[in-house]
Amino acid sequence: MIAVIGLLLGALAGIFLEPSVPTVLQPYLPIAVVAALDALFGALRAILDGTFDDRVFLVSFLSNVLVAALIVFLGDQLGVGSQLSTAVVVVLGIRIFSNAAAIRRHLFKA
C-alpha cells in the first residue's frame, strides 16, 4: 500500500510541479521508463503467481533501468544510439507484452 501511495504522490507531484529533464538526460528517459514498466509488469505477474519478492523487484527495477541506460549510452558513444535504443525498446516491449499476456491469462483464465 505504501508503494501505491508513493506512486500516486509522485505522479501528482510530476503533474503539478512540471519538472524539466536536463537536455543531456533526455535520450535516456524514455528507455528508463520502458525498463521500469518492464519491472512493474514483472512484479504484477509475480504477485498474481504468488512468487513476489520485494528484493527481487528492487534489484530488477534498478538493474533494468541502469542496463538499458548503459546500452543507450554505449550506443551514443559508438554513433549507433538510435539503433540500440530501438533494440532495447523492442526487447523490453516483448517482455512487457509477455508479462501482460500472463497477467491476462491469470485474471481471465483465457
MOPEQUI-V480150 format. One record per residue. N is the residue number from 1. RES is the residue in one small letter. SS is DSSP state (h for helix, s for strand, l for the rest). BURIAL is b if it has 24 or more other C-alpha atoms within 12 Angstrom, else e. D_LAST is the distance of its C-alpha to the last C-alpha in Angstrom with 2 decimals. Layout:
n=N res=RES ss=SS burial=BURIAL d_last=D_LAST
n=N res=RES ss=SS burial=BURIAL d_last=D_LAST
//
This chain:
n=1 res=m ss=l burial=e d_last=28.36
n=2 res=i ss=h burial=e d_last=31.25
n=3 res=a ss=h burial=e d_last=29.08
n=4 res=v ss=h burial=e d_last=27.51
n=5 res=i ss=h burial=e d_last=31.05
n=6 res=g ss=h burial=e d_last=32.34
n=7 res=l ss=h burial=e d_last=29.71
n=8 res=l ss=h burial=e d_last=30.60
n=9 res=l ss=h burial=e d_last=34.30
n=10 res=g ss=h burial=e d_last=34.05
n=11 res=a ss=h burial=e d_last=32.27
n=12 res=l ss=h burial=e d_last=34.90
n=13 res=a ss=h burial=e d_last=37.70
n=14 res=g ss=h burial=e d_last=36.54
n=15 res=i ss=h burial=e d_last=36.43
n=16 res=f ss=h burial=e d_last=39.82
n=17 res=l ss=h burial=e d_last=41.71
n=18 res=e ss=l burial=e d_last=40.51
n=19 res=p ss=l burial=e d_last=41.30
n=20 res=s ss=l burial=e d_last=42.30
n=21 res=v ss=l burial=e d_last=41.23
n=22 res=p ss=l burial=e d_last=44.20
n=23 res=t ss=l burial=e d_last=44.48
n=24 res=v ss=l burial=e d_last=44.43
n=25 res=l ss=l burial=e d_last=40.98
n=26 res=q ss=h burial=e d_last=39.33
n=27 res=p ss=h burial=b d_last=38.00
n=28 res=y ss=h burial=b d_last=36.22
n=29 res=l ss=h burial=b d_last=34.56
n=30 res=p ss=h burial=e d_last=31.62
n=31 res=i ss=h burial=b d_last=30.93
n=32 res=a ss=h burial=b d_last=31.18
n=33 res=v ss=h burial=b d_last=28.75
n=34 res=v ss=h burial=b d_last=26.09
n=35 res=a ss=h burial=b d_last=26.80
n=36 res=a ss=h burial=b d_last=26.53
n=37 res=l ss=h burial=b d_last=23.17
n=38 res=d ss=h burial=b d_last=21.94
n=39 res=a ss=h burial=b d_last=23.25
n=40 res=l ss=h burial=b d_last=21.77
n=41 res=f ss=h burial=b d_last=18.18
n=42 res=g ss=h burial=b d_last=18.85
n=43 res=a ss=h burial=b d_last=20.26
n=44 res=l ss=h burial=b d_last=17.38
n=45 res=r ss=h burial=b d_last=15.05
n=46 res=a ss=h burial=e d_last=17.86
n=47 res=i ss=h burial=e d_last=18.21
n=48 res=l ss=h burial=e d_last=14.67
n=49 res=d ss=h burial=e d_last=15.23
n=50 res=g ss=l burial=e d_last=18.64
n=51 res=t ss=l burial=e d_last=20.65
n=52 res=f ss=l burial=e d_last=22.11
n=53 res=d ss=l burial=e d_last=25.80
n=54 res=d ss=h burial=e d_last=27.88
n=55 res=r ss=h burial=e d_last=30.25
n=56 res=v ss=h burial=e d_last=27.63
n=57 res=f ss=h burial=b d_last=26.23
n=58 res=l ss=h burial=e d_last=29.78
n=59 res=v ss=h burial=e d_last=30.78
n=60 res=s ss=h burial=b d_last=27.66
n=61 res=f ss=h burial=b d_last=28.21
n=62 res=l ss=h burial=e d_last=31.91
n=63 res=s ss=h burial=e d_last=31.81
n=64 res=n ss=h burial=b d_last=29.18
n=65 res=v ss=h burial=b d_last=31.40
n=66 res=l ss=h burial=e d_last=34.60
n=67 res=v ss=h burial=b d_last=33.58
n=68 res=a ss=h burial=b d_last=32.16
n=69 res=a ss=h burial=b d_last=35.37
n=70 res=l ss=h burial=e d_last=37.51
n=71 res=i ss=h burial=b d_last=36.03
n=72 res=v ss=h burial=b d_last=36.70
n=73 res=f ss=h burial=b d_last=40.15
n=74 res=l ss=h burial=e d_last=41.01
n=75 res=g ss=h burial=e d_last=39.90
n=76 res=d ss=h burial=e d_last=42.21
n=77 res=q ss=h burial=e d_last=45.02
n=78 res=l ss=h burial=e d_last=44.57
n=79 res=g ss=l burial=e d_last=44.38
n=80 res=v ss=l burial=e d_last=40.81
n=81 res=g ss=h burial=e d_last=39.08
n=82 res=s ss=h burial=e d_last=37.00
n=83 res=q ss=h burial=e d_last=35.69
n=84 res=l ss=h burial=b d_last=34.72
n=85 res=s ss=h burial=b d_last=33.19
n=86 res=t ss=h burial=e d_last=31.00
n=87 res=a ss=h burial=e d_last=30.07
n=88 res=v ss=h burial=b d_last=29.16
n=89 res=v ss=h burial=b d_last=27.00
n=90 res=v ss=h burial=e d_last=25.19
n=91 res=v ss=h burial=e d_last=24.58
n=92 res=l ss=h burial=b d_last=23.50
n=93 res=g ss=h burial=b d_last=21.35
n=94 res=i ss=h burial=e d_last=19.47
n=95 res=r ss=h burial=b d_last=19.04
n=96 res=i ss=h burial=b d_last=17.95
n=97 res=f ss=h burial=e d_last=15.23
n=98 res=s ss=h burial=e d_last=14.12
n=99 res=n ss=h burial=b d_last=14.08
n=100 res=a ss=h burial=b d_last=12.37
n=101 res=a ss=h burial=e d_last=9.41
n=102 res=a ss=h burial=b d_last=9.52
n=103 res=i ss=h burial=b d_last=10.00
n=104 res=r ss=h burial=e d_last=7.12
n=105 res=r ss=h burial=e d_last=4.79
n=106 res=h ss=h burial=e d_last=7.54
n=107 res=l ss=h burial=e d_last=8.05
n=108 res=f ss=h burial=e d_last=5.25
n=109 res=k ss=l burial=e d_last=3.79
n=110 res=a ss=l burial=e d_last=0.00
//
